[in-house]
């Protein structure tokens, strides 16, 4: 099958700009979330009265898009964010294609399509120029050079000096998860030093190059006790400090506790809870097999371990291993 002709601008995630229709495509959810968030911030800065609406294309009911795009009494600009376009209903395809023929004034429709053939007719229409849209491509960064460029751009956009060695150390430590790499860059940007060096990275993330603290937490949260304990011992033998290990557990369990029992699109919850949409999606996956009582027990275990490793206990390694065992047992 011949590739469809693309007649609209295709931009990188960090080049997003307003357009009547913005197709955010690709498998890298973190970059897609950032692009959509950036667009929201741009539009909000341009007009604080911006109305924001969320739709789930796989749960779409006929008439929803037209209703949300209809002019309001005071004609405020509006942003309509649509997720799960790769699983959309037939009604969504039909009505969105019809909408492209005459997009509403002062309305910006963002369509998030994570890949696959579903909705191809709609994508072809957008890429062919219908609706006057643009496409933001968010492909997974697989090569080390791509991740290195990404990390370097995080510091460059903030106007901070960073050494090549610091960039390499960060990419080595966080190569498995782009979101964690971005989060590490943002934490380092908060450092008040004139230049971010390998020593700066070492101070914040000692031992992470050898064993990512979040890998220990991921294994424990998934219930893989033996694997989590092996990863923990390797991290400690590589020189990792117990404090950031406990912090990694605390971060993930706190997010799970925030998300437990919530419903609704990740993008909508993100603004309420003050966390990124990708963190909500990840926490929902992590919560499988958990209950609120178990989360409460784990939060208590983490607090107790934090106190133990900061001076109240004599054996920080034992305290860490006990915490890992409790969390791997989902609090029991």
C-alpha positions as CSV (number, residue, x, y, z in Angstrom):
1,X,0.0,0.0,0.0
2,X,1.4,3.4,-1.0
3,X,2.1,5.9,1.8
4,X,-0.5,8.7,2.0
5,X,0.6,12.1,0.8
6,X,1.4,14.6,3.6
7,X,0.5,18.2,2.8
8,X,0.7,19.7,6.3
9,X,3.7,20.7,8.5
10,X,5.1,17.9,10.5
11,X,6.8,19.3,13.6
12,X,8.9,17.9,16.5
13,X,7.3,17.7,20.0
14,X,9.2,20.9,21.1
15,X,8.0,22.9,18.0
16,X,4.3,22.8,18.8
17,X,2.2,25.8,17.8
18,X,-1.5,26.6,17.7
19,X,-3.5,25.4,14.7
20,X,-7.2,24.7,14.2
21,X,-6.4,20.9,14.2
22,X,-3.3,19.5,15.8
23,X,-2.6,15.8,15.3
24,X,-0.2,14.4,17.9
25,X,1.0,11.1,16.6
26,X,3.5,8.5,17.7
27,X,4.3,5.9,20.3
28,X,6.2,8.1,22.8
29,X,3.5,9.0,25.3
30,X,5.8,11.3,27.4
31,X,6.7,13.5,24.4
32,X,3.0,13.6,23.3
33,X,1.9,14.7,26.8
34,X,4.5,17.4,26.9
35,X,3.5,18.7,23.4
36,X,-0.2,18.9,24.4
37,X,0.7,20.5,27.7
38,X,2.9,23.1,25.9
39,X,0.1,23.9,23.5
40,X,-2.3,24.4,26.4
41,X,0.2,26.8,28.1
42,X,0.6,28.8,24.9
43,X,-3.1,29.2,24.4
44,X,-3.7,30.0,28.0
45,X,-1.0,32.7,28.0
46,X,-2.6,34.2,24.9
47,X,-6.0,34.3,26.4
48,X,-6.6,33.3,30.1
49,X,-10.3,32.8,29.4
50,X,-9.5,29.6,27.3
51,X,-12.0,26.9,27.9
52,X,-10.6,23.3,28.0
53,X,-12.6,20.2,27.2
54,X,-11.6,16.5,27.1
55,X,-13.0,13.7,24.9
56,X,-12.2,10.0,24.8
57,X,-12.5,8.9,21.1
58,X,-13.1,5.3,22.1
59,X,-16.1,6.3,24.2
60,X,-17.4,9.0,21.8
61,X,-21.1,9.7,21.5
62,X,-22.6,11.3,18.3
63,X,-22.7,15.1,18.5
64,X,-20.1,15.6,21.2
65,X,-17.5,17.4,19.1
66,X,-20.0,19.8,17.5
67,X,-21.5,20.6,20.9
68,X,-18.1,21.4,22.4
69,X,-17.0,23.4,19.4
70,X,-20.2,25.5,19.2
71,X,-19.7,29.2,20.0
72,X,-20.3,30.2,23.6
73,X,-22.1,33.4,24.8
74,X,-18.9,35.3,25.1
75,X,-17.0,33.5,22.3
76,X,-14.1,32.4,24.5
77,X,-11.4,30.4,22.7
78,X,-11.5,26.7,23.4
79,X,-9.2,23.8,23.4
80,X,-10.7,20.3,22.8
81,X,-8.2,17.5,23.7
82,X,-9.1,14.1,22.3
83,X,-7.3,10.9,23.5
84,X,-7.5,7.3,22.3
85,X,-8.0,8.3,18.7
86,X,-6.2,5.0,17.7
87,X,-9.3,3.2,19.2
88,X,-12.0,5.7,18.1
89,X,-15.6,4.9,17.3
90,X,-17.0,5.0,13.8
91,X,-19.1,8.0,14.8
92,X,-16.0,9.9,15.8
93,X,-14.3,9.3,12.5
94,X,-17.4,10.4,10.5
95,X,-18.1,13.5,12.5
96,X,-14.5,14.6,12.8
97,X,-14.0,14.4,9.1
98,X,-17.1,16.4,8.6
99,X,-15.8,19.0,11.1
100,X,-12.6,19.4,9.2
101,X,-14.5,20.9,6.3
102,X,-15.3,23.9,8.4
103,X,-13.5,24.1,11.8
104,X,-15.0,26.4,14.4
105,X,-13.5,29.8,14.9
106,X,-11.2,30.3,17.9
107,X,-11.3,26.5,18.5
108,X,-8.3,24.2,18.7
109,X,-8.8,20.5,18.4
110,X,-5.9,18.2,19.5
111,X,-6.1,14.6,18.4
112,X,-3.8,12.1,20.2
113,X,-3.2,9.0,18.1
114,X,-0.7,6.5,19.6
115,X,-0.3,4.3,16.5
116,X,-2.0,1.6,14.5
117,X,-4.3,1.6,11.5
118,X,-7.6,2.5,13.3
119,X,-8.8,5.9,12.1
120,X,-6.6,5.9,9.0
121,X,-9.3,7.6,6.9
122,X,-9.3,10.5,9.4
123,X,-5.5,10.7,9.6
124,X,-5.3,10.8,5.8
125,X,-7.8,13.6,5.7
126,X,-5.8,15.7,8.2
127,X,-2.5,15.0,6.6
128,X,-4.0,15.9,3.2
129,X,-4.7,19.4,4.5
130,X,-8.4,19.2,5.5
131,X,-9.0,21.5,8.5
132,X,-5.7,23.5,8.1
133,X,-3.9,21.4,10.7
134,X,-0.4,20.4,11.7
135,X,1.1,17.2,12.9
136,X,3.3,16.8,15.9
137,X,5.3,13.6,15.6
138,X,6.3,11.9,18.9
139,X,8.4,8.9,18.0
140,X,10.1,6.8,20.6
141,X,13.8,7.8,21.2
142,X,15.6,4.5,20.8
143,X,19.2,5.6,20.0
144,X,21.6,6.8,22.7
145,X,22.4,9.8,20.4
146,X,18.7,10.8,20.4
147,X,18.4,10.6,24.2
148,X,21.7,12.6,24.5
149,X,20.3,15.3,22.2
150,X,17.0,15.3,24.2
151,X,18.9,15.7,27.5
152,X,21.1,18.5,26.1
153,X,18.0,20.3,24.8
154,X,16.5,20.3,28.3
155,X,19.4,22.3,29.7
156,X,19.8,24.5,26.6
157,X,16.2,25.6,26.7
158,X,16.7,26.7,30.3
159,X,19.9,28.5,29.4
160,X,22.0,26.4,31.8
161,X,25.6,25.2,31.2
162,X,26.1,21.5,31.3
163,X,29.2,19.4,30.6
164,X,29.2,16.6,28.1
165,X,30.2,14.2,30.9
166,X,27.2,15.2,32.9
167,X,24.9,14.5,29.9
168,X,26.5,11.1,29.3
169,X,26.1,10.1,33.0
170,X,22.5,11.1,33.0
171,X,21.7,9.2,29.8
172,X,23.5,6.1,31.1
173,X,21.5,6.3,34.4
174,X,18.1,6.9,32.9
175,X,18.3,5.3,29.5
176,X,15.3,3.0,30.1
177,X,12.7,5.7,30.7
178,X,12.5,9.0,28.9
179,X,10.1,10.5,31.5
180,X,12.6,9.7,34.3
181,X,15.4,11.2,32.2
182,X,13.4,14.4,31.8
183,X,12.6,14.5,35.5
184,X,16.2,14.1,36.4
185,X,17.2,16.9,34.1
186,X,14.5,19.2,35.8
187,X,15.8,18.3,39.2
188,X,19.4,19.2,38.2
189,X,18.1,22.5,36.8
190,X,17.0,23.4,40.3
191,X,20.6,23.1,41.5
192,X,22.1,26.5,42.1
193,X,25.6,25.8,40.8
194,X,27.0,27.8,37.9
195,X,27.5,24.6,35.7
196,X,26.1,21.2,35.9
197,X,28.9,18.6,35.9
198,X,29.5,14.9,36.4
199,X,30.0,15.7,40.1
200,X,26.6,17.3,40.2
201,X,25.0,14.2,38.7
202,X,26.9,12.0,41.1
203,X,25.7,14.1,44.1
204,X,22.1,13.6,43.1
205,X,22.1,10.2,41.6
206,X,25.0,8.2,43.1
207,X,24.8,4.6,42.0
208,X,22.1,5.2,39.4
209,X,24.4,4.4,36.5
210,X,24.8,0.9,37.8
211,X,21.3,0.3,39.1
212,X,18.3,2.6,38.7
213,X,16.6,3.1,42.0
214,X,13.3,3.1,40.2
215,X,14.0,-0.4,38.9
216,X,14.2,-1.6,42.5
217,X,10.9,0.1,43.2
218,X,9.2,-1.2,40.0
219,X,10.2,-4.8,40.8
220,X,8.9,-4.5,44.4
221,X,5.6,-2.9,43.4
222,X,5.0,-5.6,40.9
223,X,5.5,-8.2,43.6
224,X,8.8,-9.6,42.4
225,X,10.4,-9.8,45.9
226,X,13.6,-11.8,44.9
227,X,14.4,-9.6,41.9
228,X,13.8,-6.4,43.9
229,X,16.2,-7.6,46.7
230,X,18.9,-8.5,44.2
231,X,18.6,-5.1,42.5
232,X,18.7,-3.4,45.9
233,X,21.9,-5.2,47.0
234,X,23.5,-4.5,43.6
235,X,22.7,-0.8,43.9
236,X,24.1,-0.6,47.5
237,X,27.2,-2.5,46.5
238,X,27.7,0.0,43.6
239,X,27.7,2.9,46.1
240,X,24.1,4.0,45.9
241,X,23.0,6.0,48.9
242,X,19.9,4.7,50.8
243,X,18.2,8.1,50.9
244,X,17.4,8.4,47.2
245,X,16.4,4.8,47.1
246,X,13.7,5.4,49.7
247,X,12.8,8.6,47.9
248,X,12.2,6.6,44.7
249,X,9.8,4.3,46.6
250,X,8.1,7.2,48.3
251,X,7.5,9.0,44.9
252,X,5.9,6.0,43.3
253,X,3.8,4.9,46.2
254,X,2.6,8.5,46.8
255,X,1.5,8.8,43.2
256,X,-0.3,5.4,43.4
257,X,-2.1,6.6,46.5
258,X,-3.2,9.8,44.7
259,X,-4.6,7.9,41.7
260,X,-6.2,5.1,43.6
261,X,-10.0,5.3,43.1
262,X,-9.9,8.1,40.6
263,X,-11.6,8.0,37.2
264,X,-11.5,10.1,34.1
265,X,-8.9,11.0,31.4
266,X,-5.3,11.3,32.6
267,X,-5.0,14.7,31.0
268,X,-7.9,16.0,33.0
269,X,-6.7,14.5,36.3
270,X,-3.2,15.8,35.7
271,X,-4.1,19.4,36.2
272,X,-6.1,18.7,39.3
273,X,-3.4,16.6,41.0
274,X,-0.4,18.5,39.8
275,X,1.3,15.5,38.2
276,X,2.0,14.5,34.5
277,X,-0.5,12.4,32.5
278,X,2.2,9.7,31.9
279,X,2.6,9.4,35.7
280,X,-1.2,8.8,36.1
281,X,-1.1,6.1,33.4
282,X,1.9,4.4,35.0
283,X,0.3,4.5,38.5
284,X,-2.9,2.9,37.1
285,X,-0.9,0.0,35.7
286,X,1.1,-0.3,39.0
287,X,-2.1,-0.4,41.1
288,X,-3.3,-3.7,39.7
289,X,-3.5,-6.1,42.6
290,X,-3.3,-3.4,45.2
291,X,-5.9,-2.0,47.7
292,X,-6.0,1.2,49.8
293,X,-5.2,-0.6,53.0
294,X,-2.0,-2.1,51.6
295,X,-1.0,1.3,50.2
296,X,-1.5,2.8,53.7
297,X,0.7,0.1,55.2
298,X,3.4,0.8,52.6
299,X,3.4,4.5,53.2
300,X,3.9,3.8,56.9
301,X,6.8,1.4,56.1
302,X,8.5,3.9,53.9
303,X,8.2,6.6,56.6
304,X,9.7,4.3,59.2
305,X,12.5,3.3,56.9
306,X,13.3,6.9,56.1
307,X,13.7,7.6,59.8
308,X,15.8,4.4,60.3
309,X,18.3,5.3,57.6
310,X,18.6,8.9,58.8
311,X,19.8,8.0,62.2
312,X,17.2,6.2,64.2
313,X,18.3,2.7,63.2
314,X,21.6,0.9,63.4
315,X,21.3,-1.2,60.2
316,X,20.1,0.8,57.2
317,X,20.5,-2.2,54.8
318,X,18.2,-4.3,57.0
319,X,15.7,-1.5,57.1
320,X,15.7,-1.2,53.3
321,X,15.3,-4.9,52.8
322,X,12.4,-5.0,55.2
323,X,10.7,-2.1,53.3
324,X,11.2,-3.9,50.0
325,X,9.7,-7.1,51.4
326,X,6.6,-5.2,52.7
327,X,6.0,-3.4,49.4
328,X,6.6,-6.5,47.4
329,X,3.8,-8.1,49.5
330,X,1.6,-5.1,48.7
331,X,1.6,-3.9,52.3
332,X,1.0,-7.3,53.9
